[in-house]
Amino acid sequence: MRKQLQIFLLVSIFLAALSVSSAQIPNAGFETWTALGSPTSWVTLNVPTIATPITQSNDAHSGSSSMQGTVVSYLGVSPYPPLAWCGFPFSTASGALNGWYKFSPIGGDSIEIAVLFYKSGSAIAAGDLVLSKSASSYTQFSVPISPSQAPDSAWIEIVITSTNGTTHVGSKFNIDDLSFGPAKTGVQELNSTAPAVFALSQNYPNPFNPSTLITYQIPNNGTVRLDIYDVMGRLLTTLVNEEKSIGRYTVPFDGSKFTSGIYFYRINVITRDGKSFSQTNKMILMK
C-alpha cells in the first residue's frame, strides 16, 4: 500500500490524456474490467496469482457487475485489504459523492471512502466517510464535500480499514453506481452515532505528494486547533482553529509549498465541559 501514491500519480497523468468527460466518474458502474482483473480506469493493489482482493462481481445494484473487495490472506499469512482508487479530470463543484454498497464486516472492520478535489495541483476540498455496520442489501451512501470553487480534477479511494490497523480476512464489500451530485437527504446512515472518544487518525495517503487527508473526531463540543510542524518543532501552518460540534471531520493538507521530509500534525481540543485532548502524529511528504 505504500506504493499507492506513486502509482496514483502515474495513473492521473495517463487519465488526464484520455478523452474522459469532466462531468462523470470513469467506469462509475464498474461494468468494464481489464485483462488483469481490475476495473477499467481504476487502480488496485491486485497481484495476479498471489493476492486479488478486488474482483468483478455479478451481484450488482444495476447493470451486470459491481466492484467487490475482500480482505484476503497474503502469502498465507498477512491480511491483505482491498484498495481501489481513481484520479480523473473533473470540473463541477459537487456537494457529495453518492453511491451504493453492501458490506459484511469481520472483527470491527470498516469501509473508508475518501474524496479529494484538486485545483492546479492543490487540494481544495475533501470528503471522508467510514461505514462500519453490515449491509446485506444495497444501501445508498453519501460522502459530503464542501468545495469553495470548481475543481479541475478529482480523486476517489475506497478501502477496508480497521481502527487497530489490522483488517480481518473475509471482510467484504460491493460498491456500485458512483456519482457526483448534491448530498442525498434521507439516506440511511449506518455510522451516524456520535463518536464516543477523541481520536486523531493517521493521515491518508501516507507518504503523500502533495496533498493528504487528516481525520479527527471529538465526542463533545469544543475548541479544536490542528497545527502542522516541521522536524525542528517550528509551526508551519494552522489548519483548524475554531469551535466544532460533536462529530468526525476530515481536513485536507496541501504540502506543495514544502520540501520533501517528515512533518508532524498536532491536535489540541478543549471541550465546553472541561475535557482536553492532545495528540501528535507523523507524516511523510515525498516529492
Secondary structure in CASP SS format (residue, H / E / C, confidence):
PFRMAT SS
TARGET T0000
AUTHOR 0000-0000-0000
METHOD secondary structure of the structure
MODEL  1
M C 1.00
R C 1.00
K C 1.00
Q H 1.00
L H 1.00
Q H 1.00
I H 1.00
F H 1.00
L H 1.00
L H 1.00
V H 1.00
S H 1.00
I H 1.00
F H 1.00
L H 1.00
A H 1.00
A C 1.00
L C 1.00
S C 1.00
V C 1.00
S C 1.00
S C 1.00
A C 1.00
Q C 1.00
I C 1.00
P C 1.00
N C 1.00
A C 1.00
G C 1.00
F C 1.00
E C 1.00
T C 1.00
W E 1.00
T C 1.00
A C 1.00
L C 1.00
G C 1.00
S C 1.00
P E 1.00
T C 1.00
S C 1.00
W C 1.00
V E 1.00
T E 1.00
L C 1.00
N C 1.00
V E 1.00
P C 1.00
T C 1.00
I C 1.00
A E 1.00
T C 1.00
P C 1.00
I E 1.00
T E 1.00
Q E 1.00
S E 1.00
N C 1.00
D C 1.00
A C 1.00
H C 1.00
S C 1.00
G C 1.00
S C 1.00
S C 1.00
S E 1.00
M E 1.00
Q E 1.00
G E 1.00
T E 1.00
V C 1.00
V E 1.00
S E 1.00
Y E 1.00
L C 1.00
G C 1.00
V C 1.00
S E 1.00
P E 1.00
Y E 1.00
P C 1.00
P C 1.00
L E 1.00
A E 1.00
W E 1.00
C E 1.00
G E 1.00
F E 1.00
P E 1.00
F C 1.00
S C 1.00
T C 1.00
A C 1.00
S C 1.00
G C 1.00
A E 1.00
L E 1.00
N E 1.00
G E 1.00
W E 1.00
Y E 1.00
K E 1.00
F E 1.00
S E 1.00
P C 1.00
I C 1.00
G C 1.00
G C 1.00
D C 1.00
S E 1.00
I E 1.00
E E 1.00
I E 1.00
A E 1.00
V E 1.00
L E 1.00
F E 1.00
Y E 1.00
K E 1.00
S C 1.00
G C 1.00
S E 1.00
A E 1.00
I E 1.00
A E 1.00
A E 1.00
G E 1.00
D E 1.00
L E 1.00
V E 1.00
L E 1.00
S C 1.00
K C 1.00
S C 1.00
A E 1.00
S E 1.00
S E 1.00
Y E 1.00
T E 1.00
Q E 1.00
F E 1.00
S E 1.00
V E 1.00
P E 1.00
I C 1.00
S C 1.00
P C 1.00
S C 1.00
Q C 1.00
A C 1.00
P C 1.00
D C 1.00
S E 1.00
A E 1.00
W E 1.00
I E 1.00
E E 1.00
I E 1.00
V E 1.00
I E 1.00
T E 1.00
S C 1.00
T C 1.00
N C 1.00
G C 1.00
T C 1.00
T C 1.00
H C 1.00
V C 1.00
G C 1.00
S C 1.00
K E 1.00
F E 1.00
N E 1.00
I E 1.00
D E 1.00
D E 1.00
L E 1.00
S E 1.00
F E 1.00
G E 1.00
P C 1.00
A C 1.00
K C 1.00
T C 1.00
G C 1.00
V C 1.00
Q C 1.00
E C 1.00
L C 1.00
N C 1.00
S C 1.00
T C 1.00
A C 1.00
P C 1.00
A C 1.00
V C 1.00
F C 1.00
A E 1.00
L E 1.00
S C 1.00
Q C 1.00
N C 1.00
Y E 1.00
P C 1.00
N C 1.00
P C 1.00
F E 1.00
N C 1.00
P C 1.00
S E 1.00
T E 1.00
L E 1.00
I E 1.00
T E 1.00
Y E 1.00
Q E 1.00
I E 1.00
P C 1.00
N C 1.00
N C 1.00
G E 1.00
T E 1.00
V E 1.00
R E 1.00
L E 1.00
D E 1.00
I E 1.00
Y E 1.00
D C 1.00
V C 1.00
M C 1.00
G C 1.00
R C 1.00
L E 1.00
L E 1.00
T E 1.00
T E 1.00
L E 1.00
V E 1.00
N E 1.00
E E 1.00
E E 1.00
K E 1.00
S C 1.00
I C 1.00
G E 1.00
R E 1.00
Y E 1.00
T E 1.00
V E 1.00
P E 1.00
F E 1.00
D E 1.00
G C 1.00
S C 1.00
K C 1.00
F C 1.00
T C 1.00
S C 1.00
G E 1.00
I E 1.00
Y E 1.00
F E 1.00
Y E 1.00
R E 1.00
I E 1.00
N E 1.00
V E 1.00
I E 1.00
T E 1.00
R C 1.00
D C 1.00
G C 1.00
K C 1.00
S E 1.00
F E 1.00
S E 1.00
Q E 1.00
T E 1.00
N E 1.00
K E 1.00
M E 1.00
I E 1.00
L E 1.00
M C 1.00
K C 1.00
END
